[in-house]
Every structure is written in structure tokens, then in C-alpha cells.
Amino acid sequence: MAQYGKFIHGILQYAPNKITIEDSVIYNPKVEELQALGYKIILQGEMPAYQQGYHIVTYYTETTNSIVENYRLEKDSEPEENPDDLFLEMLADHEERICLIELGGLEEDVDSI
């Protein structure tokens, strides 16, 4: 079954299974009833082929009679270095140096770390 939706404040809202028209509650409304409330059929565009290093972004275009769900590839961003990871690496390095000193390691052993 086709999906219907409309944009409300720029956000796609899918058609509900229950609508109210003139004080009447209608379950599983017909296409004509949804269209009378401004809902349009949602069509799907072509999905691009997967490419490593990219992710798929969904965007919508609206025509007079439909909303088209489109897709495009966008390059993945480089992961940002997590400051917590850097801190943990530094902490481990200092702990190893302290252990070597406490165990009587040679100074050149400490400097090589």
C-alpha cells in the first residue's frame, strides 16, 4: 500500500490511520480523503550504489501531486579525535614510566617509552 504524507513546518508527517472530517472519525481513510486534507503520495527515488567512505542522505522534493524521497551519497567525515582517548593514552604512558622507575628500570628504558 502506498504511503501518504505532507510537510508541516518543514517536517514530513505521514498520514494517520484515523482522521476526523466534519465531526466524523474515519479509520483507514481513502486516498481522496487524505488528498482533501493535503496529503500526497510518497514516491521513492533511485537508491545510489554503495561506495565505501560515503553514506546515504535522504532528502525530499515536493511536486504538485507527490512527495519524492530522494537519496544522495555524501563523503564520510574524518572521525574527530576524542580528547578522552588522548587523555587515557597519556595516563597509560605516565603510569608505565612510573612503574619502570619504581621497579628500578634504567633511565634509558624510561626515555625510550
Residue, then its C-alpha position, 0 to 999 in steps of 0.5 A: m500500500a502506498q504511503y501518504g504524507k505532507f510537510i508541516h513546518g518543514i517536517l514530513q508527517y505521514a498520514p494517520n490511520k484515523i482522521t476526523i472530517e466534519d465531526s466524523v472519525i474515519y479509520n483507514p481513510k481513502v486516498e481522496e480523503l487524505q488528498a482533501l486534507g493535503y496529503k500526497i503520495i510518497l514516491q521513492g527515488e533511485m537508491p545510489a550504489y554503495q561506495q565505501g567512505y560515503h553514506i546515504v542522505t535522504y532528502y525530499t522534493e515536493t511536486t504538485n501531486s507527490i512527495v519524492e524521497n530522494y537519496r544522495l551519497e555524501k563523503d564520510s567525515e574524518p572521525e574527530e579525535n576524542p580528547d578522552d582517548l588522548f587523555l587515557e593514552m597519556l595516563a597509560d604512558h605516565e603510569e608505565r614510566i612510573c612503574l619502570i622507575e619504581l621497579g628500578g628500570l634504567e633511565e634509558d628504558v624510561d626515555s625510550i617509552 
